Amino acid sequence: MQIGMVGLGRMGGNMARRLLRGGHEVVAYATDATAVRQLAGEGAVGALTLDDFVARLKPPRVAWVMVPAGPPTEQVVTDLARRLDPGDTLIDGGNSYFKDDVRRSRTLRERRINFVDVGTSGGVWGLERGYCLMIGGDRAVVARLDPIFRTLAPGVDTVPGTPGRERSGSPAEHGYLYCGPSGAGHFVKMVHNGIEYGLMQAYAEGLDIMKNANSKDLPEELRYDLDLADIAELWRRGSVVSSWLLDLTAQALAENPTLSAYTGVVADSGEGRWTIMAALEEAVPCDVLAASLSARFRSRQEHTFAERVLSAMRHKFGGHVEQPTGG
């Protein structure tokens, strides 16, 4: 199947590569001409302008936008929409706010252009591991795109089947799912990232408690000099708190037990805030998620070992680099 990819950064570039490996034809465009040339050298059809990008796609076109949420996505969607024809499909695979999806879908529908929102999880590891895809839009349009989603997703045999659940052939068992109409995909991804904040914060605080178990403020007989790298490695084996986030934390601690390469300035990319906003609108309590978001705000003023753990996890799973505080 032919698909166009706009944005060839950490996520978009590797998604294009996974699609190429899966036998799809990829037309690649980015403002970074070097990234376009590199992907063209790997088998993609390179395009150096949006006009060229659209011209190289065969109607009905499918264009996947993989750029930062907010103004960059708004601009690309607007620019692409001017060039697309009725029956074409525009996919937003970034971390857009679900209410923006509803608005964009309504606007594009007037021009008979299909809009699909895809919450995409997988970070810098997705090329090999596959991407977890949470999809919103018109069900029939999404069904036509199934070969794309199935190629990007991890696949049914990447994890053991859930005990008590019969194999039904649901796409969820392959790592992608139609969640509902426009906005539903990004809504589910938003909550996914809110949960991610809470999980990361729990690991970070637990490790910080163990790091300070040898504090001079404690009675000498209650002080413990604990090897955090070994404990993280231990918990990966048979523990109920084992997870991929813990795997990445163990890797970071093995590379640098003090995490001295990280200051502990922890960014938030928007989904955590939006999750809290949705909880307020629904009158649903979310104490852990709200506290984890607050901890990220605090990290920009004072830094603890817990914040360095959070920074390490974000760098490991998503290639996120700490932003300077400006202070």
Backbone as a ProteinNet text record, in pm:
[ID]
protein_1_A
[PRIMARY]
MQIGMVGLGRMGGNMARRLLRGGHEVVAYATDATAVRQLAGEGAVGALTLDDFVARLKPPRVAWVMVPAGPPTEQVVTDLARRLDPGDTLIDGGNSYFKDDVRRSRTLRERRINFVDVGTSGGVWGLERGYCLMIGGDRAVVARLDPIFRTLAPGVDTVPGTPGRERSGSPAEHGYLYCGPSGAGHFVKMVHNGIEYGLMQAYAEGLDIMKNANSKDLPEELRYDLDLADIAELWRRGSVVSSWLLDLTAQALAENPTLSAYTGVVADSGEGRWTIMAALEEAVPCDVLAASLSARFRSRQEHTFAERVLSAMRHKFGGHVEQPTGG
[TERTIARY]
85.1	0	88.7	46.7	124.6	76.4	171.9	139.5	245.5	205.1	299.4	324.6	448	484.8	541.5	476.4	524.1	583.1	714.3	784.3	867	998.6	1089.1	1182.5	1128.9	1208.4	1222	1235.9	1258	1149	1024.6	913.4	882.9	859.8	817.7	916.4	1045.9	1146.7	1146.3	1139.1	1140.2	1008.9	898.6	772.7	778	835.4	851.4	938.7	1044.4	1133.5	1060.9	979.6	905.7	806.6	744.2	652.7	726	843.8	923.7	960.6	1001.2	1035.4	914.8	795.5	673.7	622.6	697.4	661.8	574.5	553.7	472	558.2	493.3	561.5	543.6	653.2	648.7	700.4	617.9	661.6	694.6	817.3	866.2	893.3	842.4	868.1	898.8	995.4	1026.2	1094.5	1092.4	1163.2	1314.3	1357.5	1499.1	1533	1595.8	1626.6	1721.2	1808	1900.6	1823.7	1722	1640.7	1567.7	1520.9	1452.3	1549.2	1667.9	1767	1806.6	1820.8	1860.1	1754.1	1627.3	1521.2	1505.1	1527.6	1522.3	1628.9	1744.7	1851.4	1816.4	1712.3	1668.6	1546.6	1505.8	1397.7	1272.8	1264.5	1146.5	1153.5	1040.1	1034.2	1043.9	1150.8	1172.1	1099.2	1052	987.8	1042.1	1079	1141.7	1046.5	924.2	821.6	689.3	593.7	462	391.6	409.8	348.6	401	531.5	592.2	543.5	532.2	484.2	345.3	253.1	116	111.7	194	195.4	241.7	327.9	382	289	184	87.4	-25.3	-63.9	-169.4	-305.9	-402.4	-537	-602.5	-686.1	-707.4	-585.6	-530.9	-406	-424.3	-314.7	-309.2	-183.2	-200.5	-86.5	-87	21.9	37.7	124.9	72.4	146.2	205.8	337.7	407.4	499.8	438.5	513.6	465.2	537	496	353.5	284.1	146.6	143.4	25.3	9.4	24.3	85.2	98.3	162.9	269.9	327.1	226.5	151.4	50.7	-59.3	-105.1	-210.2	-167.2	-41.1	7.9	16.7	70.5	85.6	-50.9	-142.9	-276.8	-342.9	-330.2	-389.2	-325.9	-192.4	-121.9	-153.6	-161.7	-192.8	-335.6	-426.8	-568	-591.5	-514.7	-529.4	-490.7	-409.9	-355.8	-423.6	-499.1	-563	-697.6	-745.2	-871	-975.2	-1103	-1206.6	-1172.1	-1193.1	-1161.4	-1024.9	-937.1	-805.4	-819.4	-717.2	-719.4	-596.4	-619.4	-511.7	-510.9	-395.9	-380.4	-290	-334	-249	-204.5	-75.5	-22.7	53.5	50.6	121.2	38.8	72.4	4	-91.1	-176.8	-269	-377.8	-433.5	-544.9	-669.2	-743.4	-854.4	-963.2	-980.5	-1081.2	-1039.7	-908.2	-860.6	-892.7	-886	-921.7	-1065.9	-1154.8	-1296.8	-1317.6	-1249.8	-1260.8	-1203.3	-1084.2	-1021.2	-1102.6	-1155.1	-1235.3	-1358.5	-1422.7	-1541.4	-1506.8	-1394.1	-1352.3	-1318.5	-1245	-1203.9	-1321.4	-1419	-1536.1	-1611.2	-1608.5	-1676.2	-1614.3	-1486.9	-1418.5	-1410.8	-1482	-1484.5	-1345.7	-1263.7	-1132.9	-1146.3	-1102.1	-1111.8	-1002.3	-1036.7	-939.2	-938.2	-819.9	-803.2	-700.1	-733.2	-636.9	-582.7	-450.9	-386.1	-290.4	-327.5	-234.9	-129.3	-3.7	106.3	203.4	221.1	316.9	422.4	544.1	652.7	787.2	786.6	910.6	1018.3	1142	1255.6	1277.4	1204.6	1219.9	1120.6	1031.2	922.2	964.8	1076	1120.8	1131	1187.7	1204.9	1087.9	1036.5	931.8	792.1	775	642.8	578.7	468	399.7	260	224	88.5	4.6	-102.7	-179.7	-323.2	-365	-500.4	-568.1	-674.5	-721.7	-863.6	-883.4	-1015.1	-1048.3	-1178.4	-1220.9	-1336.3	-1365	-1470.3	-1428.1	-1513.6	-1476.1	-1440.2	-1515.8	-1489.9	-1355.7	-1323.4	-1194	-1080.3	-1095.3	-993.1	-974.1	-1083.3	-1073.6	-990.7	-1005.1	-927.1	-777.6	-743.9	-603.5	-542.5	-618.6	-572.7	-432.6	-396.3	-260.8	-150.4	-173.3	-75.1	-62.6	-176.7	-175	-115.4	-149	-99.8	52.1	106	251.6	322.1	265.3	328.1	316.7	211.2	185.3	283.2	298.7	395.3	365	237.7	203	152.5	78.1	6.2	98.4	212.3	299.9	408.6	399.4	504.4	488.5	367.8	345.9	257.8	265.9	177.7	31.4	-57.5	-199.2	-245.1	-350.1	-403.4	-480.8	-444.9	-519.9	-667.5	-753.3	-897	-956.5	-871.1	-920.7	-893.1	-998.8	-983.3	-932.1	-844.1	-797.4	-916	-947.6	-1065.8	-1031.1	-903.4	-863.7	-877.4	-910.1	-922.2	-789.5	-792.9	-668.4	-594.2	-666.7	-601.5	-494.9	-517.2	-419.9	-294.7	-305.3	-189.5	-120.4	-190.2	-129.5	-186.9	-306.2	-373.8	-523.7	-596.8	-739.5	-815.5	-928.3	-1022.6	-1096.7	-1080.6	-1136.1	-1270.2	-1301.4	-1426.7	-1414.3	-1511.9	-1510.6	-1398.6	-1395.3	-1285.3	-1254.4	-1127.2	-1081.1	-1062	-1128.7	-1122.4	-981.2	-910	-773.9	-683	-685.3	-599.9	-649.8	-780.3	-830.9	-771.4	-773.2	-716.8	-566.6	-496.8	-352.2	-323.9	-410.4	-394.2	-397.3	-497	-506.9	-390.4	-350.3	-232	-111.1	-89.3	26.1	9.4	-115.9	-140.2	-103.7	-141.8	-104.8	46.5	108.5	255.6	321.9	269	323.6	320.8	204.9	190.9	284.1	296.5	387.3	531.7	571.9	709.3	736.9	639.9	659.1	672.7	595.4	603.2	741.5	793.3	929	1031.5	1018.5	1116.7	1118	1000.2	994.6	1045.9	1011.5	1060.5	1211.5	1271.5	1417.6	1481.3	1415.3	1468.2	1466.9	1362.1	1355.9	1472.1	1498.5	1608.7	1743.9	1756.9	1883.3	1916.5	1814.4	1834.8	1822.5	1825.1	1813.8	1939	2045.8	2169.3	2188	2077.5	2084	2140.2	2221.5	2278.7	2172.4	2055.1	1946.6	1880.5	1913.8	1856.2	1947.2	1890	1974.8	2068.9	2191.3	2293.3	2249	2178	2138.5	2024.2	1966.1	1858	1899.5	2029.5	2078.9	2116.3	2083.4	2115.4	2179	2294.2	2362.3	2323.2	2222	2161.4	2214.8	2232.9	2276.8	2152.2	2119.5	1995.8	1997.2	2113.3	2122	2089.8	2141.5	2113.3	1967.3	1912.2	1772	1679.7	1706.6	1626.1	1636.9	1758.6	1778.8	1703.3	1708.7	1637	1487.3	1430.6	1285.5	1237.9	1328.6	1291	1256	1289.4	1276.5	1174.8	1055.1	954.6	877.1	912.4	844.9	713.8	616.1	489.2	502.4	614.1	631.9	722	751.5	832.9	754.3	825.3	763	872	831.9	929.6	992.3	913.4	970	1077.5	1055.8	1158	1280.3	1258.2	1371.4	1459.8	1395.8	1470.9	1540.8	1475.7	1537.4	1660.1	1647.9	1762	1877.6	1845.6	1949	2018.9	1939.9	1998.2	2088	2044.3	2124	2249.8	2241.8	2360.4	2464.7	2417.7	2509.3	2569.5	2491.4	2535.6	2456.6	2508.9	2433.6	2385.7	2456.1	2413.7	2324.6	2309.3	2232.5	2281.6	2411.1	2468.8	2456.5	2424.5	2408	2275.2	2189.3	2057.8	2047	1987.7	1968.4	1841.3	1743.9	1615.5	1508.4	1534.8	1431.7	1340.6	1214.8	1125.2	1015.4	1012.2	912	779.5	673.9	546.4	501.3	454.7	426.9	280.7	200.1	61.8	-41.8	-15.9	-118.3	-154.7	-55.6	-84.9	-182.4	-159.7	-250.4	-390.5	-395.1	-525.3	-600.5	-526.5	-591.8	-658.3	-589.4	-646.3	-768.7	-759.8	-873	-994	-970	-1079.7	-1140.3	-1054.7	-1104.2	-1192.2	-1152.4	-1232.8	-1368.4	-1368.1	-1493.9	-1586	-1527.1	-1606.1	-1632.8	-1576.1	-1586.6	-1531.1	-1417.4	-1350.2	-1225.6	-1209.4	-1088.6	-966	-852.3	-728.9	-610.1	-609.4	-510.1	-366.5	-340.4	-203.7	-157.5	-243.5	-204.8	-181.8	-267.6	-250.5	-122.1	-92.2	29.5	154.1	148.6	266	290.9	183.7	200.1	258	207.8	259.1	407.3	449	590.6	678.2	626.7	703.5	716.9	610.9	621.6	729.5	728.3	823.5	967.7	985.2	1120.3	1192.7	1118.6	1181.7	1230.2	1205.1	1248.9	1353.1	1336.7	1432.4	1444.6	1560.4	1585.5	1626.7	1563.2	1595	1641.1	1686.6	1723.4	1602.2	1483.4	1361.5	1344.5	1373.3	1359.4	1463.2	1582.7	1682.6	1638.1	1571.7	1517.4	1412.7	1323.7	1222.2	1286.5	1386.5	1455.2	1520	1579.1	1644.3	1543.3	1426.9	1324.4	1275.4	1248.7	1199.3	1301.9	1429.1	1533.5	1542.7	1527.6	1542.3	1427.8	1300.9	1192.1	1159.3	1184.2	1143	1250.7	1374.3	1481.4	1463.9	1380.5	1355	1478.3	1518.9	1634.6	1585.3	1649.3	1610.1	1617.8	1520.1	1519.7	1582.6	1661.4	1718.6	1610.3	1634.6	1534.8	1532.6	1642.1	1649.4	1686.9	1714.8	1750.9	1898.7
-119.2	0	124.3	227.4	350.8	444.6	509.6	606.9	716.5	838.6	948.1	977.5	1008.7	1042.1	1183.9	1271.3	1408.2	1418.6	1446	1449.1	1323.7	1339.7	1224	1230.3	1272.4	1280.5	1145.7	1145.9	1021.6	918.9	963.8	871.2	853	962.5	952.8	879.3	905.8	839.7	689.2	644.8	500.2	433.4	506.4	449.7	427.8	524.5	508.3	386.9	368.4	253.4	120.9	117.7	-6.6	-37.1	66.4	45.7	-4.1	51.5	4.2	-142.8	-179.9	-320	-411	-354.9	-433.7	-439.6	-381.2	-391.4	-279.5	-175.8	-63.2	37.3	116	224.8	352.2	415.5	533.4	654.9	759	888.2	973.1	1021.2	1086.2	1233.8	1316.7	1460.5	1514.7	1605.7	1679.2	1808.7	1904.5	2029.2	2008	1899	1863.3	1779.9	1842.5	1773.8	1656	1665.5	1555.6	1430.5	1447.5	1333.9	1271.5	1354.6	1303.8	1221.3	1275.9	1204.2	1072.2	1073.3	950.4	842.2	879.5	780.1	735.7	828.3	791	686.7	699.8	602	465.1	460.6	333.9	277.2	342	284.9	369	479.2	564.1	652.2	710	809.8	946.1	1017.4	1144.3	1259.1	1353	1474.1	1592.1	1699.4	1813.8	1931.4	1920.6	2022.1	1950.3	2019.6	1960.4	1936.1	2026.1	2006.8	1879.3	1859.3	1738.4	1614.6	1627.2	1517.2	1472.4	1566.8	1533.8	1479	1534.7	1490	1345.5	1302.9	1166.6	1062	1105.9	1013	985.1	858.9	819.3	833.1	898.5	909.6	771.2	748.7	837.1	834.1	950.2	962.3	933.9	886.1	868.8	938.8	1041.2	1118.4	1113.7	1065.3	1052.6	1168.6	1250.1	1363.7	1323.6	1338.6	1300.2	1414.2	1524.5	1641.9	1678.9	1766	1802.2	1856.8	1823.2	1869.8	2021.1	2077.9	2222.4	2294.4	2414	2492	2417.9	2336.9	2266.4	2173.6	2097.7	2008.7	2088.9	2194.5	2278.4	2331.9	2376.5	2433.2	2327.5	2209.6	2104.1	2054.7	2034.7	1988.7	2090.7	2218	2323.5	2326.3	2319	2323.8	2201.8	2085.1	1964	1966.3	2011.1	2011.7	2094.1	2201.5	2284.9	2209	2106.6	2035.2	1899.3	1850.7	1720.2	1732.2	1618.9	1613.3	1534.2	1549.1	1467.1	1318.6	1246.8	1104.1	1074	1174.7	1154.9	1143.8	1089.1	1069.4	1131.2	1209	1271.3	1210.1	1159.3	1094.8	1180.5	1209	1276.6	1172.6	1138.3	1036.6	1093.3	1226.9	1287.9	1286.1	1374.1	1378.8	1498.4	1511.2	1623.8	1610.9	1726.4	1731.3	1679.7	1589.8	1523	1620	1731.5	1829.3	1899	1910.9	1964.6	1867.7	1737.2	1637.2	1653.8	1672.2	1687.1	1808.3	1918.1	2039.4	2017.7	1958.2	1937	1841.4	1738.3	1641.9	1708.3	1794.2	1863.9	1954.4	2025.3	2116.1	2039.6	1930.2	1852.6	1779	1741.5	1671.3	1757.3	1888.3	1979.3	1972.9	1932.9	1919.8	1773.9	1687.8	1543.1	1480.7	1533.9	1475	1400.1	1275.4	1193.4	1231.5	1229.6	1260.8	1147.5	1097.9	989.3	1032	1016.4	1047.5	917	911.3	790.1	825.1	786.9	798.1	690.7	729.7	638.3	628.1	508.4	484.9	385.8	409.6	320.5	388	521.4	597	556.1	572.4	546	396.5	311.3	166.9	105.8	186.2	133.2	64	102.8	40.4	-110.7	-154.7	-298.1	-358.5	-287.3	-341.1	-325.5	-230.2	-198	-86	-34.3	79.8	39.6	80.7	63.5	178.7	145.9	246.7	253.4	373.3	398.7	489.5	441.3	501.2	556.9	678.4	739.1	787.7	790.8	837.6	755.5	769.3	691.5	545.3	454.9	313.4	255.9	291.8	236.9	284.9	410.5	464.6	394.1	376.4	308.3	165	97.4	-41	-49.5	49.6	48.1	62.6	125.1	148.6	35	-72.1	-181.2	-233.8	-249.4	-299.6	-210.5	-79.7	12.6	-8.5	-11.9	-27.3	-162	-266	-400.1	-407.3	-338.1	-338.3	-260.8	-148.1	-66	-128.3	-202.7	-258.8	-371.5	-402	-504.5	-644.3	-683.6	-818.2	-904.2	-1006.5	-1085.1	-1169.2	-1208.1	-1299.4	-1228.6	-1097.6	-1024.2	-1032.3	-1065.6	-1088.9	-1211.8	-1282.2	-1397.6	-1354.2	-1444.9	-1414.8	-1392	-1312	-1283.3	-1403.4	-1457.3	-1570.3	-1535.8	-1627	-1604.7	-1534.3	-1483.4	-1417.6	-1507.5	-1544.3	-1627.5	-1542.2	-1598.5	-1527.9	-1503.8	-1378	-1342.9	-1287.1	-1261.7	-1198.2	-1048	-992.6	-847.7	-781.3	-667.9	-594.9	-559.5	-547.3	-515.9	-619.2	-743.3	-849.3	-833.5	-753.5	-724.5	-594.1	-512.8	-388	-263	-273.1	-153	-172.4	-60.3	-71.2	50.6	24.8	132.1	165.3	288.5	327	397.8	457.9	529.5	641.3	731.4	840.7	940.7	1045.5	1142.6	1187.9	1184.9	1225.9	1110.2	996.8	885.3	827.9	822	767.9	851.8	981.9	1070.1	1083.7	1064.4	1065.5	948.3	829.1	711.6	728.9	784.7	807	911.4	1011.4	1113.5	1049.5	964.6	898.1	801.4	732.9	645.4	721.8	843.4	921.7	974.3	1004.7	1043.3	930.9	807.8	691.6	674.7	696.9	688.4	782.1	903.4	998.4	937	878.1	821.4	704.1	615.4	500.5	546.4	639.7	689	754.3	832.6	900.3	800.7	692.3	591	525.7	487.7	431.8	532.6	656.5	758.9	783.3	794.2	820.1	700.6	578.8	459.9	450.9	477.3	473.1	584	699.1	810.2	774	706	662.4	567.5	475.6	380.8	449.8	547.9	620.5	690.9	740.7	815.4	729.8	597.4	507.7	509.3	571	582.7	724.6	798.5	936.6	944.2	1044.1	1063.7	1104	1141.3	1176.5	1052.8	935.4	811	748.4	673.1	598.2	507	492.9	417.6	276	212.1	72.8	59.6	173.5	170.5	229.8	247.6	298.7	183.1	198.6	94.4	158.4	105.7	153.2	58.2	95.4	5.2	29.8	-77.3	-69.7	-61	60	79.7	10.2	5.3	-62.6	-210.3	-271.8	-413.4	-436.4	-345.9	-361.9	-348.1	-251.2	-237.2	-362.8	-418.3	-541.8	-657.7	-663.7	-767	-762.4	-643	-627.4	-663.9	-668.3	-708.2	-856.3	-931.8	-1078.1	-1126.9	-1155	-1214.7	-1117.9	-990.2	-892.2	-844.9	-812.7	-762.2	-619.7	-551.8	-416	-414	-531.5	-534.4	-472.1	-404.7	-339.8	-293.3	-246.2	-190.6	-64.4	17.6	137.5	99.7	-8.1	-54	-105.7	-174.4	-220.3	-102	6.3	123.3	192	191.5	249.6	169.3	37.3	-48.5	-23.4	-2.7	26.2	157.5	259.7	390.5	382.3	308.8	296	213.3	114.5	35.4	121.6	213.9	300.9	408.8	455.9	565.9	558.9	490.2	466.5	594	705.6	830.2	915.7	873.8	951.1	1095.4	1111.3	1245.6	1320.2	1248.9	1314.9	1389.1	1368.3	1431.9	1530	1645.7	1744.2	1716.6	1651.6	1628.6	1726.3	1807.5	1896.3	1810.8	1793.6	1700	1777.3	1762.7	1833	1758.5	1826.3	1759.1	1806	1710	1741.4	1774.8	1787.2	1830.3	1727.2	1598.6	1497.3	1482.1	1499.2	1490.1	1598.3	1719.9	1831	1804	1757.6	1733	1621.1	1521.1	1413.2	1466.8	1554	1613.8	1698.3	1772	1853.1	1764.7	1651.5	1559.1	1502.5	1469.4	1417.4	1520.1	1646.6	1752.1	1763.6	1757	1765.9	1649	1531.1	1411.5	1391.9	1480	1467.2	1332.9	1293.7	1168.7	1202.2	1148.9	1177	1115.1	1185.1	1133.8	1181.7	1144.6	1195.5	1166.5	1042.3	1003.3	1077.8	1085.2	1150.4	1299.8	1361.9	1504.5	1530.5	1444.1	1461.6	1442.7	1347.5	1323.6	1441.8	1505.4	1624.7	1738.6	1753.8	1858.7	1838.9	1713.5	1684.5	1730.5	1719.8	1767.6	1919	1987.8	2132.9	2168	2096.5	2125.2	2099.6	2001.1	1963.2	2077.8	2175.1	2286.8	2393.7	2370.8	2466	2404.7	2276.1	2207.8	2064.6	2004.8	1875.7	1771.1	1654.8	1541.6	1425.9	1319.9	1200	1144.8	1157.5	1110.4	1178.4	1308.2	1379	1331.2	1295.6	1242.4	1107.2	1026.6	899.2	924.1	1021.2	1053.5	1099	1186.1	1233	1116.9	1024.8	909.3	822.8	799.2	718	784.5	916.1	986.3	981.2	992.7	987.5	848.3	745.4	608.8	566.7	597.3	548.1	638.4	767.7	858.7	945.9	934.1	1019.1	1163.1	1188.5	1325.1	1383.3	1501.6	1568.1	1676.3	1686	1785.6	1925.2	2007.2	2146.2	2232.5	2332.6	2420.7	2496.8	2527.4	2596.1	2744.4	2798.1	2941.5	3021.9	2949.5	3019.8	3023.7
0	0	0	-71.1	-73.3	37	103.2	206.7	207	236.4	250.2	396.6	431.7	569.6	571.9	647.1	665.5	805.8	812.3	940.1	955.5	958.5	960.8	1080.2	1194.7	1317.1	1383.8	1517.6	1592.1	1564.7	1559.8	1539.3	1390.3	1319.8	1181.2	1092.5	1111.9	1030.2	1049.4	1174.3	1200.2	1161.2	1171.2	1124.2	973.6	902.6	758.2	727	804.8	782.9	808.6	913.8	942.9	830.1	776	664.8	541.1	514.8	401.7	419.5	540.1	567.6	547.5	570.4	553.7	411.3	318	177.6	124.1	202.6	156.1	79.7	-4	-73.8	7.2	44.3	129.9	53.4	48.9	-2.2	119.7	129.1	250.2	227.5	320.4	313.6	452.3	459.7	581.8	541	631.1	602.7	605.7	669.4	674.9	551.8	453.6	328.1	349.3	450.1	478.2	519.6	603.5	647	529	435.9	317.1	233	209.7	127.8	193.4	325.6	394.9	377.6	393.3	380.4	236.2	142.4	1	-29.7	36.5	19.6	75.2	158.7	218	147	37.8	-41.8	-54	20.8	11.1	-112.5	-149.7	-256.2	-188.3	-212.6	-145.3	-213.1	-131.4	-182.2	-104.3	-175.2	-109.8	-89.4	-144.5	-120.3	-97.5	-34.4	-13.9	-146.9	-241	-372.6	-438	-429.9	-486	-411.2	-279.9	-195.2	-239.5	-253.1	-291.9	-435.3	-523.2	-662.6	-676.1	-584.5	-593.1	-530.9	-463.8	-405.6	-505.3	-516.4	-609	-540.9	-606.6	-548.8	-536.7	-436.8	-321.5	-229	-198.5	-126.1	23.9	83.8	228.9	278	360.8	412.1	563.3	620.7	766.6	814.7	905.5	960.7	1094.6	1106.6	1229.4	1270.2	1315.3	1359.5	1499.3	1571.4	1707.7	1712.1	1821.1	1838.3	1853.7	1831.8	1845.9	1713.6	1713.5	1590.3	1473.7	1493.9	1377.8	1309.6	1389.7	1331.5	1263.1	1327.6	1269.8	1133.1	1123.3	998.7	889.8	923.9	823	776.3	870.1	832.2	739	772.5	689.1	550.4	546.9	417.8	331.6	394.5	319.5	267.9	352.1	313.9	187.4	170.6	50.8	-76	-59.5	-174.9	-199	-101.7	-115.2	-186.4	-236.5	-310.8	-232.6	-268.3	-205.6	-215.7	-105.6	-101.8	-45.1	-37.3	23.6	175.7	239.1	384.3	448	553.1	629	769	809.9	940.7	1027.6	1148	1246.1	1348.1	1344.1	1433.9	1551.7	1569.8	1681.9	1809.3	1900.9	2030.2	2038	1940	1936.7	2043.1	2081.4	2175.2	2104.1	2168.5	2100.9	2055.1	2125.6	2083.6	1954.2	1931.6	1803.7	1690.1	1717.8	1616	1571	1668.2	1635.2	1545.1	1578.4	1497	1357.4	1349.9	1219.1	1134.5	1195.5	1121.3	1061.3	1139.5	1092.3	973.2	984.4	876.6	749.4	763.1	645.7	583.6	665.7	613.2	513.2	535.9	442.7	303.9	298.8	169.2	125.8	199.9	173.9	180.7	269.5	300.2	432.1	434.1	555	653.6	781.5	886.4	988.5	1018.6	1115.3	1218.8	1347	1452.9	1510.6	1524.2	1572.5	1686.5	1807.8	1919.5	1904.8	1903.8	1871.3	1988	2040.4	2148.1	2100.2	2138.5	2095.5	2101.9	2094.7	2110.9	2012.8	2056.9	1969.4	1946.1	2019.4	2006.6	1907.9	1854.5	1773.7	1645.5	1588.4	1463.7	1480.7	1591.2	1615.2	1692	1791.9	1878.1	1820.1	1730.4	1679.9	1760.5	1711	1772.2	1816.8	1936.8	1987.1	1932	1860.1	1786.5	1836.7	1875.6	1924.2	1822.2	1756.1	1631.9	1645.7	1592.3	1588.9	1448.9	1416	1285.2	1233.1	1105.4	1041.8	1033	1081.2	1088.3	950.8	847.9	714.6	660.5	684.5	640.5	713	842.7	922.8	873.7	839.8	791.9	664.1	575.7	451.1	477.7	590	623.9	705.6	724.2	810.8	776.3	648.8	619.2	676.1	680.4	736.8	887.1	955	1100.2	1141.4	1068	1103.7	1088.7	990.2	971.7	1083	1121.4	1225.4	1363.7	1388.7	1522	1555	1684.1	1725.2	1673.3	1667.2	1623.2	1736.9	1702.7	1802.6	1890.3	1841.8	1915.8	1996.4	2010.3	2081.7	2233.3	2281.7	2424.9	2439.2	2552.6	2573.3	2576.2	2537.7	2543.3	2686.5	2702.9	2835.9	2887.4	3005.1	3061.4	3076.6	3034.4	3044.5	2924.7	2836.3	2714.3	2595	2527.3	2408.5	2293.1	2212.6	2093.8	2001.7	1979.9	1901.2	1764.2	1742.5	1617.9	1621.9	1739	1752.5	1721.2	1650.6	1626.2	1755	1866.9	1994.4	2027.1	1987.4	2014.2	1928.1	1824	1738.5	1778.6	1858.8	1904.6	1841.5	1782	1732.4	1751.3	1762.7	1793	1742.9	1678.1	1646.2	1774.5	1823.9	1953.3	1942.5	1826.6	1812.5	1710.7	1706.4	1608.2	1633.5	1554.3	1558	1700.8	1734.1	1866.2	1961.5	1936.7	2031.1	2043.4	1929.9	1935.1	2021.6	2000.5	2080.5	2223.7	2246.9	2384.2	2462.3	2402.8	2469.6	2489.9	2389.8	2403.9	2511.5	2523.2	2626.4	2765.2	2788.2	2918.7	2938	2832.3	2835.7	2888.1	2836.5	2879.7	3021.4	3060.2	3198.4	3293.8	3260.2	3340.7	3343.3	3228.9	3219.3	3319.6	3333.5	3430.7	3570.7	3607.1	3740.7	3764.7	3667	3679.7	3697.6	3613.2	3621.1	3755.7	3804.5	3932.1	4046.2	4041.7	4147.1	4150.1	4033.7	4028.5	4081.8	4035.9	4072.3	4222.9	4283.8	4427.5	4507	4462.1	4531.8	4529.8	4414.9	4404.6	4487.5	4494.1	4574.2	4722.4	4767.4	4907.7	4937.8	4846.4	4869.4	4861.7	4774	4764.2	4895.1	4962	5086.1	5211.6	5192.6	5308	5395.6	5347.7	5428.9	5482.2	5492.1	5540.1	5682.1	5706.2	5839.2	5941.8	5894.6	5984.9	6045.1	5992.2	6042.7	6147.5	6242	6335	6258.2	6306.3	6232.3	6201.1	6294.9	6273.6	6171.8	6130.2	6032	5897.7	5881	5753.7	5661.5	5534.9	5436.7	5314.1	5274.9	5154.5	5041.1	4966.8	4869.6	4728.3	4654.6	4514.9	4427	4382.8	4308	4173.3	4109.5	3980.1	3995.5	4101.1	4124.8	4163.4	4241	4281.1	4161.3	4074.2	3953.1	3867.4	3860.4	3784.2	3848.8	3981.5	4056.3	4028.3	4034.5	4017.5	3877.4	3781.9	3646	3638.5	3741.3	3737.5	3841.2	3794.3	3880.5	3967.7	3966.9	4051.6	3988.5	4075.5	4023.3	3970.7	3997.7	3945.6	3821.8	3766.1	3644.5	3529.7	3438.5	3323.1	3229.2	3112.6	3018.2	3075.1	3145.1	3208	3308.2	3381.9	3476.1	3400.8	3288.6	3206.3	3166.6	3122.8	3078.6	3195.5	3312	3431.1	3471.3	3466.5	3498.8	3402.3	3275.2	3176.4	3209.1	3241.6	3273.3	3397.2	3498.8	3621.9	3597.9	3508.6	3476.4	3405.8	3323.3	3249.5	3340	3436.4	3523.1	3653.8	3756.8	3880.9	3950.7	3932.5	3998.3	3908.5	3782.8	3683.5	3675.6	3688.9	3693.2	3561.1	3453.3	3323.4	3314.1	3414.4	3414.3	3530.2	3502.9	3609.8	3688.5	3623.5	3688.6	3646.7	3544.3	3489.6	3401.2	3443.7	3375	3302.3	3171	3090.5	3093.1	3055.2	3027.3	2890.4	2809.4	2669.5	2643.7	2748	2729.2	2767.1	2738.3	2759.8	2906.8	2997	3139.8	3183.1	3136.4	3169.2	3113.4	2985.8	2923.4	2995	3044.9	3118.1	3244.5	3316.4	3437.1	3400.6	3290.3	3245.9	3214.7	3147.4	3115.5	3244.2	3341.4	3468.5	3539	3533.8	3595.2	3525.7	3392.4	3318.1	3348.3	3376.2	3403.8	3553.3	3636.7	3782.7	3831.1	3772.1	3809.8	3890.4	4011.7	4088.9	4022.7	4026.9	3965.5	4048.3	4176	4270.5	4226.1	4184.6	4148.4	4023.8	3922.6	3797.8	3819.6	3900.6	3928.4	4005.7	4102.8	4182	4096.4	4002.2	3917	3824.3	3778	3695	3777.9	3899	3987.8	4016.1	4030.4	4056.1	3939.9	3818	3702.7	3705	3747.7	3761.2	3863.9	3976.1	4082.5	4037.3	3949.7	3907.1	3838.8	3791	3720.5	3816.9	3945.9	4048.3	4141.4	4175	4261.2	4210.6	4229.6	4168	4270.9	4262.4	4349.1	4262.8	4327.1	4252.8	4178.1	4237.1	4170.1	4035.2	4029.7	3902.7	3800.9	3848.4	3755.4	3700.8	3784.4	3737.3	3628.7	3651.2	3551.1	3420.5	3430.2	3309.8	3236	3311.4	3250.2	3176.6	3238	3172.7	3044.7	3050	2932	2818.8	2854.6	2751.9	2692	2776.3	2727.9	2636.3	2673.7	2590.8	2474	2487.5	2381	2322.5	2373.9	2324.8	2364.1	2469.1	2512.3	2582.7	2542.8	2600.9	2696.6	2812.3	2910.9	2852.8	2887.3	2845.1	2955.1	2918.8	3019.9	3093.5	3222.7	3302.4	3273.6	3221.5	3194	3316.5	3427.4	3550.4	3572.8
[MASK]
+++++++++++++++++++++++++++++++++++++++++++++++++++++++++++++++++++++++++++++++++++++++++++++++++++++++++++++++++++++++++++++++++++++++++++++++++++++++++++++++++++++++++++++++++++++++++++++++++++++++++++++++++++++++++++++++++++++++++++++++++++++++++++++++++++++++++++++++++++++++++++++++++++++++++++++++++++++++++++++++++++++++

